[in-house]
Amino acid sequence: MQEQQYWVFPQIDPVIFELGPVAVRWYGLMYLVGFVAAFFLAKRRLDRVGWNKDQLSDFLFWGFLGVIIGGRIGYVLFYQFDYFLSDPLYLFKIWTGGMSFHGGLLGVITAIWLYARKIQMHFLTLGDFVAPLVPIGLGAGRLGNFINAELWGRETDVAWAVIFPGQEVARHASQLYEFALEGVLLFLILWFMSAKPKPRGVIGGMFLLGYGAFRFIVEFFREPDDHLGLYSFGLSQGQLLCVPMILLGLWLIFSGYKRGLIDTPNAVKKA
């Protein structure tokens, strides 16, 4: 491959600017974009769950904790388990980096379950409300990965390949593939699908199915983790973690339509 055939990605400082001891990073900014977008999108549909803005802010705080705590625990257990066994304190060394979407998802699901119990709302009802708010944050996070030149794709010779800093070969910009599929397309599917009431659990199920399927596909273009590689049957760790999502999503959609129970603004409380 001739290097001049491809776009050479510039070295971008991960820190946008610094104010004294505070450093604002691109990836942190992307997290902020995701939560701000979720807040304003949720405000448009507060009548679905009968909340006010204070209750929404309260839940988003729970969701933020779920993302951070679950993302870190998931990364350590799913991708660095051997390291964790040799140094259990590694779990708390968040400054070393490392977050997992699947761990963050489990953290958010836990936050939804706990908050639903707190306010006596059905778990699936709250899940359906939250699901369309998530893809914008996912897309923003993938843009952060691209700007940081991390989690790049496998070697390729396609015309739109990119040579990332420190690399001598052209690679798929798999971060942008995920941005387009898991961020933009999944958001459009969920937002318009949820414009009219659907059976309880269907929107949440569609999120699990959609993300799981899109991530499974993109993993064929994404470079596997160096220390994990691919399993003997050719699949990555990320793909294996997507399989339960896809199966659970299909089950939620099927069972939701089978029950046919549709929540209304006046009937979202747990029976």
N, C-alpha and C positions, 0 to 999 in steps of 0.2 A: 504493500500500500504506500502511496506517495502522500507524505504529510500535507503537502500544499493543496491536496484535493479536498481537504476537510476543514471544517471550522475549528480553529484552535481556541479553546475556551480561555478567557483571560483569568489571571489570578486575582480574585476579589477578596478583599479583607473581610473575614466573617464579622468583624466589629464595624458597625455603621459609624458610631461616634462614641466618645467617652465624656462623661461629666464627672470629674473627680474620680472616685472609686467605682462609679457606676458605668458599665459598658453595655451599650445597646447593640445587640447582635441581630443579624438578619433572621436567624431561626427563631429567636424570641419574638421578633416583630411579627413573624408569620403566625405564631401561636396567638398573639394579641389580635391579629386580623381575624382569625378563626372565631375567637370568642365574641368579638364585637359584632361580627356578621351574624353569629348565632343569636345574639341578643336582639338585634333589630329585626331579623326574620321572625323570631318567636313573638315579638311584640305585635306583629300583624295578625297572629293567630291565637292570642291569649284567650279569646272567647271559647276556643276549643276545650280548654281545661278550666275555665272560670277563674283564672288567676289575675292578680294585679302585678305591676312592675316590680314591687318589692319581693313578691314570691318568686318571680322569674329570676331576679338577681340572686336570691337565696339558692335556688336550684343550680344555677350556672356555677356558683361557687363550689357546690358539691361535685358538679361535673368536672370542674377544673382539677379538684383534688383527685378525682378518679382517674383522669388522664395522666397526671404526673406520677401518682403513686403506682397505679397499675402499669403504666408504660415502663417505669423503671424496673419494677419487680418482674414483669414479663420479659424484658430484655435480658436480665440476669439469668432467669430460669430457663428461657427458651434458647438463648444464644450463647450464654457464658456460664453454663451450669458447672463445668469442671473448674473454672476459675473461682466460682463462688464456693465450691467445696473446699478449695485450698485456702481461700480467704473470705470467710463469711461477711466481713466488714465491707467487702467490695460493693455489697448491695447499697450501702449508704454513701458511697463515693460518687455522688452524682456529678461532680465537677469533671470526672473523667469522660463524661458523655455516655450515650447509649440509652435509646428509648425504643420500645417495641409497639407497633400499632395494635397487635393482637392483645398484648398486655393492657394497653390503654383502653381497648374495647371492653375487656373484662372489668377494668376499673370503673368505666362509665356505667356498665350494666349493673354493677354492684351499687353505684351511687343512685341509679334510677330505682332499684329495688328498695334501698333504704329510705329514699325520699318518698316513694310511693306509700310505704308503710307509715311513714311519719304523718302524711296528710290524708291517709285513708283513701288512696286512689288505686285503681287497678294497675298493676305493674305493666301490662301490655298496652294500656291506654296511654300511660306516660311514655312508654317506649315509642309508640307510634307518633306522639307529638315531637319527640326529640330527634327521631331518625332523619327527617329532611334537613335538620339544622347542621348535621355533622359534615357532609361532603365539602362545604366551603372551607372549613378548617383543614380537612385532609388535603385539598388542592393547594392551599396556602403552604402547608407543610412540605409538600413535594417541590414547590417553587423554592422554598428555603433550602432543601437538599440540593437543588440544581445550582443555586447561587453559591452554596458552599462547596460545590464540586465533589459531592459525596454520594454514595449509593448509586454509582453509575452503572451503565449497562454492559453487556457482553461485547466482545470484539466483533466488528462488522465492517463491511465495505459498502453499505448503502450510502446514497448520495448525501443524506442528511446526518451522517455520523459526526461525532464530536471527539476532538482530542482534548481530554481534561488535563489540568496541571499535574505534572509528575508522571504522565502516561506517554508512551511512545506509539501507542496504537489507537486507531479510531474506534469509538464505542457507541452503542445505542444511548441516546439521551433518555433512558428509561424513566427518569424522574418526571420528564414532560409527558411521557405516555401515561404515567399514573395520574398526573395532574389532569389530563384530558378525560381519562376514563373514571377514576375514583373521585375526582373533584367536580368537573363540569358536567359530564354526562350523567353521573349518578345523581347529582343534585337536581338536574332537570327532570329526570325520571321520577324521583321521589316527590319533588315539589308539585309537579302537575298531577301526579297520581293521587296525591293527598289533598288536592284542591276540593274534592268532594268526599264525603264520609265513606270509609271502607270498613269492612268487618275488622273487629279488634284483632290486632296482631299482624295484619297483612302488610302494613307499611314498614313496621320493624323487620318483618320477614323479608321484604323486598330489599331492604338495606343490606341485610346479611347475605342474601343471595347475590345481589348486584356487586357488592364489594368483593365478596369471596371469588366470584367468577372473574371479575376484572383483574384482581390481583393475581389470581392463578395464571391468567393469560400473560400478564406483563412479566411474571417471574421467568418466563422462557427467554426474555430479552435482558433481564437484569443479572448482573454478575453475582454469583452466589458468595456467601461469606467465606473468606479464605480458610478459616479454621473449621468450617463445616462442609463446604463444597456441596456436591450433589449426592443423594443416596443412590444405592446400586441400581434402583429402578428409574433413575434419571430425574427425580423430582427434588426440589429444594425444601428447606425447612419452612419457608414462607408458604409454599404450596400445600404442604401437609397441614399447616395450621389453618388454611383456608377451607379444607374439606369439611370439617365440622360446621363451619359457618354456612356453607352452601346447603348442607343437609338440614341444618336447623332452620334456615330460611325457607326452604321448600316445605318443611313440616308446618311452620307457622302460617304460611300462605294457604296451604291445603286445609289445615284445621280451621283457620279463620273463616274461609269461605264455607266450609262445611257447617260451622256453627251459625254463621250469618248474623252474629250479634254486632250491631253497629252502635257505637257510643254517640250520644248527643250532648250538646253543651250542658244540659240539665241532668244528665245521667252518667257522669264520669266517675262518680264516687263508687268505691268498692261496695258491692251488694252484701 
